[in-house]
Amino acid sequence: MKVLPLWLTGLILLAGPATAQTTAKLHGHLVNTGTEKLLVRWWGQPLATHEQQRAVHVTPEGEFDLTVPVTQPTLAQLSYGDEELTVFLEPGDVLDLHGDAPDLVATAKFDSGDGAAHRPAAAANNYLQEYSRRFVNNDDYQILPENIKLLERGFLTFLDYRRDREHALLKQADRRGNLTPTFRAYAEADIAYTYAEDRLTYADLREQTVAGQPRLQLSPEYYSFLTEPGLLPGNEVAVTSPHYQDFLLDYVHYQARASGQQPTSPAYFPTCYHLADSLLHAEARPVVLGRIVLETIRQGHVAHAQALLATYAATANAPANWIALLRTDLADHQSFAIGSPAPELPLRLANGQPLTLASLRGKLVYMMFWDSRYPAGQREIPYLKELTAALANKPVTVLMVALDENLSTWQQTVAGASPALTGVQAYLPASHQAEARQAYGIDRLPAAVLLAEDGTLLDLHPRNISSRPLQDDLKAAIGRAAAYRAVALNKL
């Protein structure tokens, strides 16, 4: 279960002696520049919810100078206009960047800005750019959108092939530039844990993204890679890799499900926390435990989050500013949480009659926000009839809330649909849409939320309609609000 994408870039936590140098310098020359600023963004600490950034003007001649505060090896995003590069900065690095500004991703080249001492830094960043061109920006090597559709044997063949090619590129870069031990450890771990993360999450991701297909039954030996030496319980060198924290977090979720807990169970997140607490040590422990607290907050389990945060503050040996950020995030999410009343919406049916959420109480309500004009929402519609048919004898309402700009356009869509749309079709007037997006935390469409029979929030991130397991989720959710109320009353 992935909640936070911030680890695609972020602070790299490394054990080791402190260095007196506290900055890295970037300068260079870009051709065909416009009026944009050159921007560098990075995460100040692993539980931060906002990036730090610095920006500088590029001169009319294409020259720039940028100093970044760096006390530890750090991954950052360097961008100019729509072009964006990942860069690896160690304290004291001096780098020259050259490239064609409108096509910087394809043309970026780093040189050592201050003699031979900085050649390893240039080699590291040239490797990152070549890695991105060959693998990150090449759909043939990405899980989505196509490779996730492969069956088990084909998927493992793909992963093995990609990993072999990645290792070959890293060895070539090391021969050319004598990479630093720090960067080599980062790059090797990044390859290893990208593979492990993609393999571990394959079945879940395939279920979520390949519409209308049941969950794969994997072979008994599929998860044997988890017993490989050095992978678990914690490779402290690997903490340099963003994918390492993702893998550990997903491994904890995997173990929680293996123990019989499901993400919809009241005890799921406490189980994840206690598993991580027993599994991890040293650098990785406060990072992953903090991320579990953060996703507990974001999934709306406020009662659990309060107790887990208290435990975290007392026993995780986390820096005080990490704990402060979690407390702020918890305070910000108190009102939109499991067990709190669902914000009312001034809905209209296709015939113009009003519809209130209060009128639907007594049934579980699966509410999906969508825009009928856009493909992402349209892809869910063919599965609507199957879902409503499967729930026909259950106290469940499927409510489709359209956020189209124009009422008449949506009315024509509903009236002209063939076959006729099932469920309850409703429209939210444009004048109320911004308020609804804020109240329900909607940052993309389609988005769904599940309401309990008493009108309270029950699941802030249920599966999409096209996910066949949603049928079982909704059947299992009937009457489940009582379990969450018990948790809230007992405060764990």
Buried (B, 14 or more C-beta within 10 A) or exposed (E): BBBBEBBEBBBBBBEEEEEEEEBBBBBBBBEEBEEBBBBBBBBBBBBBBEBBEBEBEBEEEBEBEBEBBBEBBBBBBBBBBEBBBBBBBBBBBBBBBBBBBBEBBEBBEBBBBEEEEBBBBBBBBBBBBBBBEBBBEEEEBBBEEEBBBBEBEEBBEBBEEBBEBBBEBBEEBBEEBEBBEBBBBBBBBBBBBBBBBBBBBBBBBBBBBBBEEEEBEEEEEBBEBBEEEEBBEBBBBBBBBBBBBBBBBBBBBBBBBEEEBEBBBBBBBBBBBBBBBEBBEEBBBBBBBBBBBBBBBBBBBBBBBBBBBEBBBEEBEBEEEBBEBBBEBBEEBEEBBBBBEBBEBEBBBBEEEEBEBEEBBEBBBBBBBBBBBEEEBBBBBEBBBBBBEBBEEEEBBBBBBBBBEEBEEBBEBBEEBEEEBBBBBBBBEEEBBEEBBEBBBBEEBBBBBBBBBBBBBBBBBBBBBBBBEBBEBBEEBBEBBEEBBEBBEEEB
